[in-house]
Amino acid sequence: MDKVREAFDQSYLSKFPNSKAQLLQDGNYSGFIKQQAWKAWQLRQAEVDELKSRIEGLESWIEGQIENLKCASESWVYTEREKNIMLSQADDLKRALRGERE
């Protein structure tokens, strides 16, 4: 967490170059603002981390569906046309994961 705090401090001080001098002069006010900004950044970062974990979960689920389609396409239960459709859907899902468009 120290590295994250250092990155925030560097980012904050680069955007507000006078804040370090103000922090030394009147301590409380600038420190309070910096602390509130840090808390807001932490909350936003927590949201970003949650979204990343959801995306990773969805990617994993989609990869599982691709494997299911491939396995089903090897079954004797389906016609050749249905097998080709499943393989086509698996390919479409692969391209979607890579961010490719048709």
Sequence and secondary structure as in RCSB ss.txt:
>XXXX:A:sequence
MDKVREAFDQSYLSKFPNSKAQLLQDGNYSGFIKQQAWKAWQLRQAEVDELKSRIEGLESWIEGQIENLKCASES
WVYTEREKNIMLSQADDLKRALRGERE
>XXXX:A:secstr
 HHHHHHHHHHHHHH TTHHHHHHHHTHHHHHHHHHHHHHHHHHHHHHHHHHHHHHHHHHHHHHHHHHHHHHHT 
TTS HHHHHHHHHHHHHHHHHHHT   
